[in-house]
Amino acid sequence: ADYLENITIPSALITKSFGDRLRKAVDGGHMVNVNLDWRESLPHPDERVEYEFWTNSNDECGPKCDSQIDFVKSFKGPAQILEKKGYTQFTPHYITWYCPEAFTLSKQCKSQCINHGRYCAPDPEQDFSKGYDGKDVVVQNLRQVCVYKVAKENKKPWLWWDYVTDFAIRCPMKEKKYTKECADGVIKSLGLDHKAIDKCIGDPNADEENHVLKAEQDAQIGKGARGDVTILPTLVINNRQYREGNLTKGQFLKHFVQVSKKLLSLPFA
């Protein structure tokens, strides 16, 4: 470990036995030609960056919510250019949890969950007696996932960025506009099919699984080298998580460039 800290040039680690063979060949006056095959170590040989943004439609959770929407607003332009040109493949995600079966009829679960306790979010104001409930957040999160899915089906996944920024501006909780009616207005302004989005959302009151939110819960669970996603906001680039303090446009573009050399030619890289 002490030696690794002193390595400042591009390097490759090999076994001692292979190194001894190379040294013996060089000492014997033989020409040594070594070819390095990096294909197995490159996560995306097509140079397209795959990333996920774990976020929340809640705008009343203080500094965390403020940093999320600030990041979305600042990164929207570059993100849409990267997606349109095929340099990236982006997927938004939303954390949701479930209510234990023994408590599904409790006041807390009824106000924070949909589909009979299967999908829940914390109360925005942490006060069950006023304002919006956690279940309102779950439904709006679900709507944003469905906006992405419908936009992607129409080969315009970048419209998600327009929707979330417009929704944050036009439909804030503090103005009591965090509603389906306001959301539908934003959806129609973007030319998306709100009926297809409603179909994707399904019935929040049904005592059954919602396949979209079930997929979100499954995606939260860590796989391979990537751990569980438990903190908002989180951005995952090629299975590596970045959170809060690193959540800036410049920081993420830097990580993108490290993965894809093609991005070096873009004006904002």
Buried (B, 14 or more C-beta within 10 A) or exposed (E): EEEEEEEEEEEEEEEEEEEEEEEEEEEEEEEEEEEEEEEEEEEEEEEBBBBBBBBBBBBBBEEBBEBBBBBBBBBBEBBBBBBEEEBBBBBBBBBBBBBEEEEBEBEBBBBBBBBBBBBBBBBBBEEBEEBBBBBBBBBBBBBBBBBBBBBBEEEBBBBBBBBBBBBBEBBBBEEEBBBBEBBBBBBEEBEBBBEBBBEBBBEBEEEEEBEBBBEBBEBBEEEEEBEEBEEBBBBBBBBEBBBBEEBBBEBBBEBBBEBBEBBEEBEEB
